[in-house]
Amino acid sequence: MKYALKLREIRESKGLSQRRVADGISVSPSAVAQWELGLNDPSMKNIHALADLLDCTTDRLLGRDGQTSA
């Protein structure tokens, strides 16, 4: 659920409300809230839309920035 914390962190750093993000990617504000709480997972389409809207990579959004694989 690391992405849930990253989504909220990035959204807040951009000064965006959950409603603004929801409107920007054509989902309900409750969907964004559920993603941030880790209650539901965004689809790949929505992950890409979020990355575009938040001007970040999908890896950063998913909390994978700076990680190396074993």
TINU-939966 format. One record per residue: residue in one letter; x, y, z of N, C-alpha, C in turn. Coordinates in steps of 0.05 Angstrom, whole numbers, plus 5000, padded with zeros to 4 digits. Layout:
residues N
AXYZXYZXYZ ...
end
This chain:
residues 70
M501649765000500050005000501750255000 K504250224994506050454993505050674974 Y503850584952502850784933500750964945 A499150874964497151034977498351274991 L500551225005501851455019503251634999 K504451524978505751684957503751864942 L501451744936499351894921498552144938 R498052094963497252324980499452524983 E501952424987504252604990504652774965 I504552654942505052804917502752994912 R500252904916497853074912498053324930 E498653284955498853514973501153694967 S503353584957505653754950505053934926 K503153844910502254004887500054194894 G499054184919496954354928494254284916 L493754034910491253944898489553804918 S486953854916484953704932484353444919 Q483153264934482253014923480253064901 R478453254904476453324884477853414858 R479853584861481253684837482553454822 V483853274836485053044823482952874810 A480752824824478552664813477452784787 D477053054788476053184764478053174741 G480653184748482753184728483052924713 I482152704726482452444713479752304709 S477552454714474852354709474052114725 V474552134752473551934770472252084793 S470951934811469652064834471652134856 P471052344871472852404893473152174913 S470952014916471151784934473151574924 A473451554898475451364887478251444895 V478851704893481451804901481851764931 A479851814947479951774976480551474982 Q479251304969479651014973482450934965 W483551044944486250974936488251074957 E487751314967489651424987489451275014 L487151155020486850995044487750705040 G488350635016489150355010486850165010 L484350265007481950095006481349984979 N482550104958482050024931484550094915 D484949954893487250004876486450144850 P487850344841487250474816488050284793 S486550304771487250154747489750264735 M490950114717493350214703492750464687 K490350474676489550724661489550964680 N488450924705488451144724491151204736 I492851004738495651054747497051234727 H496751174702498051344681496851624681 A494151644684492851904685493752064709 L494051924732495052064756497852164753 A499552004741502352084737502452324718 D500852324698500752554679499752804694 L497552774709496453004723498353114744 L499652934758501353014780504253074771 D504753044745507353104733509552944747 C509152684749511152504761511252244745 T513152074751513251814738511451624753 T510651414738509051204751510651074773 D513251034770514950924791514751084816 R515051354814514851524837512151504850 L510051504834507351484844506851224859 L508151004850507850744863509850694885 G511450904891513350874913515750714906 R516450694880518650534871521050694863 D521050954866523251124859525651064878 G527951034867530350994883530750714893 Q528950524886529350254895530950094874 T532449904884533849724866532749444870 S532849284850531949014852534248834861 A533548624874535548434885536448244863 
end
